[in-house]
Amino acid sequence: MGGGMAGRLLSMGFPVTVYNRTREKAMKLADAGAFVANTPREAAARSEVVIAMVADDAASRGIWFGDDGALAGAVSGSLLLESSTLSVGWVKELCAAAEQKRCEFLDAPVTGTKPHAASGELFFMVGGSAEGFSRAREVLSVLGREVLHLGPTGCGALIKLINNFVCGVEAAAFAEALALANAGGLDREKCTAVLGSSALASPLIKRMLTSMAANDFTPNFPLKLMTKDIGYAIKEAEDYGVPLQTAVPALGVFKHAVDKGLGEQDFSAVLKAVAKE
């Protein structure tokens, strides 16, 4: 996702500095004109706008904090955007740290996949000040088909967790539904033709059906990250006293898929985890 976003900015004429923990991945962007930094600190020091896109809270903490972290290099007044899917608590902690550096911070997670990132068709859900949002519009409008200000810090992170936990519940339920259809002896092609054109045929379900039909589970959104997001959403809901009674069993389904070695595949591989053996 981060690589696609960087490539999009380069294609639109923005000067871009990139950093990746695996340097070889960042080097792919050098031919397109990107400067490859050796540390997050170096990348931030060269930039007026800093965007992070990583897997989870731990990875985010690792690139922002520490002597070589992005916060150590961020120039006062720069705009810091965290586009990863993270817990609200960590986002607020990071915002407070950014304020100490006199930087503007926005949590700006996205919906979309790798192709959407590369083509500038992401949907940004932004939390933070109205002033910061206004400053970020120029860059985000290049990266996204829609940019929406949800409210103060943490609002973007929360709506993203809500979105992903619902997607996870839907995916887990559909995987079980297909397992039931298979066990009941229904014709697979006819069954998917019915389900694929029924009221439940959301874009997510159609994507799962496409993956199943092609037996191709190349990750656009890895299953392990869906698992992480459902877990974050459950924890967030507990803090608010809201029991997510559908999310808990869905998390169990996805954890089972991870245990079966499917974590690096696309989230739609949850279909394989509940298939009758």
C-alpha positions, 0 to 999 in steps of 0.5 A, spaced: 500 500 500 505 504 501 509 503 495 503 504 491 501 511 494 509 513 493 508 511 486 502 515 485 505 521 488 511 520 484 507 520 477 503 526 479 510 530 480 511 530 487 518 530 490 518 523 494 523 520 499 521 513 501 523 508 507 522 501 508 525 496 513 526 492 507 531 496 503 530 492 497 522 494 497 524 501 497 529 501 491 524 499 486 521 506 487 528 509 486 528 508 478 521 512 478 525 518 482 524 517 489 530 518 494 531 512 498 532 514 506 536 509 510 532 511 516 525 514 518 528 519 521 532 521 515 526 521 511 522 525 515 527 530 516 527 531 508 519 532 508 514 537 509 509 531 509 510 525 512 506 519 511 506 512 514 503 506 512 505 499 516 502 493 519 500 494 526 501 498 532 508 495 534 510 497 527 508 504 527 511 505 534 518 502 531 518 507 525 515 513 529 519 513 535 527 512 537 533 515 535 532 513 528 524 514 528 521 519 524 519 524 530 526 525 531 527 527 524 520 531 523 521 539 522 517 543 527 511 545 523 511 539 518 504 535 517 504 528 519 499 523 517 498 515 520 495 511 514 495 505 517 490 501 521 491 502 528 488 502 535 485 509 537 489 509 544 496 508 540 493 514 535 492 518 540 499 517 544 502 518 537 498 525 536 501 527 543 508 526 541 507 529 535 504 536 538 511 536 543 515 536 536 510 542 534 508 538 528 500 537 526 498 530 526 492 526 522 490 519 523 488 518 516 487 510 514 484 508 508 479 503 505 482 500 498 487 495 496 494 495 492 491 497 485 487 503 489 493 505 492 497 505 485 491 509 481 489 514 487 483 511 488 483 510 496 478 513 501 481 517 506 478 517 513 481 523 517 481 524 524 485 531 527 484 538 526 480 542 521 486 546 520 491 540 519 485 537 514 485 543 510 493 542 509 493 535 507 488 536 502 492 537 496 496 531 497 490 526 499 486 528 493 492 526 489 492 519 493 484 518 494 478 519 490 474 521 496 477 525 503 473 525 509 474 529 515 471 525 521 472 529 527 478 530 532 484 525 533 482 518 533 475 518 529 479 516 523 482 510 526 475 508 530 471 508 523 476 504 520 476 499 525 469 499 525 469 498 517 474 492 518 471 488 523 464 488 519 468 486 513 471 480 517 464 478 520 461 478 513 467 474 510 467 469 516 460 468 515 460 467 508 466 462 509 461 458 513 455 459 508 459 456 503 462 450 507 455 448 509 453 449 501 458 444 500 457 439 505 449 439 503 451 437 496 449 443 492 452 444 486 458 449 487 457 453 480 450 454 481 450 455 488 455 461 487 451 464 481 445 464 486 449 467 492 453 472 487 447 475 485 443 475 491 442 481 496 448 479 500 453 480 494 457 486 496 463 487 493 467 484 499 463 477 497 464 478 490 471 478 491 471 472 495 467 468 490 472 471 484 478 468 489 475 462 490 473 461 482 480 462 480 483 459 486 488 465 487 489 468 494 494 472 492 494 478 498 491 484 496 489 485 504 493 479 508 488 475 512 493 476 518 491 483 518 484 482 518 485 478 524 489 484 527 484 489 525 478 485 528 482 484 535 483 491 535 476 493 534 474 488 540 478 491 544 476 498 542 469 496 543 470 493 550 473 500 552 467 503 551 463 498 554 460 495 547 460 488 546 461 486 539 458 479 539 459 477 532 466 480 532 468 475 537 466 468 533 469 471 527 476 473 530 476 465 532 475 463 525 480 468 522 485 465 528 483 458 526 485 460 519 492 463 521 493 457 525 492 453 518 498 457 515 493 462 511 495 468 514 500 471 508 494 469 503 489 474 502 483 475 507 478 471 502 483 465 504 478 464 510 474 460 505 479 454 506 480 455 513 472 452 514 472 448 508 470 441 510 476 436 510 
